[in-house]
Amino acid sequence: MFLPLEPVGYDRFLRTRNRHAFFCGHQLGGCGGRLKPRRYKDRVCHFAHESTSRGQRCSRSRIGEDSADHLFIGKALRSWLTASGIGHDAPEYPRRADGRAIAVQVRFGALRERLIHVQLLAIGAEYWRRQRSELAQEFVDPVLIVVESTLLAEIEIREAGRAVVLKCETDADTRRVLVGTRRGKKPADWTTFEQHTLSTEGLTLRASDSVQPEPMPRDTKRTVPNPAQVHALHSGGPYDEKLAKCSRFHADGAACGRETRSPDGWCRSPGCGGFRTTFVDPSVRVRSLHAPSEGNAKTRLYPSDVDIGQVQVAANARNAFISKHRGDPKEAAVELHAMLRPFLDGGTHFQMPDGTWILDRDGFRLILNERADIIAGYDNMHAERSWAQAQAGVPSRLGHRARAERRFLLTPQSNAPAPEQVDPETVRNVAAEQFAVTALACIGYEKLNASTKSLGDQDFINELYATLRADLESGKVIDDGDQLTLLGERTWWVLAATEPAVLAVHQAGTRALARAPEQTSSNDSDTSPFAELEPISMEPEAKTPITRAEFDAMVGERIQKEREDFRHEALRYAVLAALQERAQNEGGAANYGTYVDAWYESDNESVVFEVLEVGGYEYQDFRRAALDLMEVAYLHTAGQGAIMVLVSEQPPNEEWAPNTLSNVFNVKVAWRSGASWDGPGASHIVPIGLGTQ
């Protein structure tokens, strides 16, 4: 089920489904909880979990419009094969450790001896060749299809003479699956599966269908000029709508190069983040965009006051845009002009003493002259993204979490068969490149090796694998309960016991082990850093020692019990709402986790929040909650450390309590103060100047 992103499509969607119930799909990694559609004018429409479902954790990691493409592709293949009278099995979706679908596979034929394989994620050339060879050995004439956005198409064209490519496009309340064939440098003629037949040579376009299908209908009820007209206005000539190569870059720094008719040069295809540089400048920081002190906020510009089609974009505004986002004057003019209508509709307006207008929205600013017929200036608080990228939901590339998420997707880099389970004996036989490396592990490795922060994503993974390879050869492996710990010379690696995966990375000697390494033999050096290491326990004292799994379950049970209180949840979601707004303005990230009530991540800080049980405001209540927060912060960050903030409905009864909690437990306290927040920890919910008192 696909919910249209715009209000018009949203209304049409619900008119035909007003009696339907919606649930978070298990096939997308969802929790199965009930969903409620949300309609917005100032941002995209979307599904949200109902309050009855909020108590359970939803682990769905991808929520973009392309997150269910594998299901739409599987459905399209099955419908086509059924209509063609070809026997087949249900689609299968091989997945990575994070639940993301790698490919779509459908077995067909009388004996199911044939296979359609749609490769969704990009992999290296050598691994693709190996996979192609393995499929050819297992199946008769397998049909191989690659997603258009990957570079695998170029490999297929170079080595096989052609590539069958596939893409998905949004069409009203669904995703339309299109397929085509590329030869040489010619673009594909996009059609549907129904226009093709299957043969021993693969997918073949029917002769009667060898023309490109009609394009998807466009919305002709525009209230602002067509972007092509704006482009022509600032280029001094007509815009002929010829296909051009997308001038932007993906989040991982790869050039896009897809074809587009968009006048701003951005194809907006899935996977293309619209960035104008290969990598973000690590020295760039988000900053505040304060309301003008002399501005009159009681006046307002309305769309009826402005002849939008005649508004010009001044050179100062274009230059300001280019200095922040790169690009050329033509692209800058198009993007700035496209901002005008949404800023008139939903922005905050100030009229300055000289008559000029300032229009602010979501951390972006347009400056108009007194007559509001010239965009005279531009400013924003975002480190890199433009308004168009922010509205498209493109996440920031700034910050260690963003880098880690990209780098995680590059692993593992070997498709060689891996053992179903690893132990201290077999783990050394696994090649370093066979390990999946979680985002948390990437963050830990970068913290230990500051020089890797500026490396490209692939270079970072290469260096990490080189260190892991050396430690696998010489380090000690400890069975640490439900996981393994590889003790390297400078690095301790936390490994999964069920599959080759690096869960976390720590500096040697800084992480507590479930049990100590075995004593070294008499032949080992007396200077071994592990010779005198004693067992360290992070678990509370008890007459009968509990296991780490029991400890995790104990903390999880407490968290779930707290979340059954609707007053506790009301306060928690108020914190989450404020953090989400902060993340949108600053380019950070905010959410909640299995153990933590809320968290916030940016390049400058990592913050973990615990909501105090409603009703107790004595120091003892805060002290107990501070200890709980220290536990969940440790579990959430795997010992990496974070700023800890305890949130309450009201301040402690004792005035000295906030300072004591900070000095003793290193825990800051924040509490509600009307519609805002107060206390030492309030600045971590809403930055100073944007709502704190």
Salt bridges, closest charged atoms under 4 A:
ASP11 OD1 - ARG39 NE 2.88
GLU50 OE2 - ARG34 NE 3.90
GLU65 OE1 - ARG175 NH1 3.94
ASP66 OD2 - ARG62 NH2 3.42
ASP69 OD1 - ARG175 NE 2.90
ASP89 OD1 - ARG112 NE 2.84
ASP98 OD1 - ARG96 NE 3.93
GLU126 OE2 - ARG129 NH1 2.74
GLU154 OE2 - ARG182 NH2 2.93
GLU156 OE2 - ARG132 NH1 2.35
GLU159 OE2 - ARG129 NE 2.59
GLU159 OE1 - ARG132 NH2 2.70
GLU169 OE2 - LYS167 NZ 3.07
ASP173 OD2 - ARG17 NH2 2.98
ASP209 OD2 - ARG206 NH1 3.89
ASP240 OD2 - LYS242 NZ 3.78
ASP264 OD2 - ARG268 NH2 2.79
GLU331 OE1 - ARG276 NE 3.12
GLU335 OE2 - ARG248 NH2 3.07
GLU335 OE2 - ARG276 NH2 2.70
ASP345 OD2 - ARG341 NE 3.00
ASP360 OD1 - ARG365 NE 2.67
ASP362 OD2 - ARG361 NE 3.90
ASP373 OD2 - ARG371 NE 3.35
ASP379 OD1 - ARG287 NH2 2.31
ASP379 OD1 - LYS324 NZ 3.37
GLU384 OE2 - ARG397 NH2 2.29
GLU433 OE2 - ARG469 NH2 2.20
GLU446 OE2 - ARG403 NH2 2.60
GLU446 OE1 - ARG407 NH1 2.84
ASP457 OD2 - ARG406 NE 2.86
ASP457 OD1 - ARG407 NE 3.31
ASP480 OD2 - ARG511 NH1 3.00
ASP552 OD1 - ARG548 NE 2.98
GLU562 OE2 - ARG558 NH1 2.94
GLU562 OE1 - HIS568 NE2 3.92
ASP565 OD1 - ARG567 NE 3.76
GLU569 OE2 - HIS568 ND1 3.13
GLU569 OE1 - ARG572 NH2 2.71
GLU586 OE1 - ARG582 NE 3.11
ASP597 OD1 - ARG563 NH2 3.25
ASP597 OD2 - HIS568 NE2 3.63
GLU601 OE1 - HIS400 NE2 3.08
GLU601 OE2 - ARG401 NH2 3.22
ASP603 OD2 - ARG285 NH1 3.42
ASP603 OD1 - ARG403 NH2 3.85
ASP603 OD2 - LYS453 NZ 3.95
GLU605 OE2 - ARG582 NH2 2.61
GLU605 OE1 - HIS684 ND1 3.05
GLU610 OE2 - ARG558 NH1 3.28
ASP621 OD1 - ARG624 NH1 3.51
ASP628 OD2 - ARG558 NH1 3.54
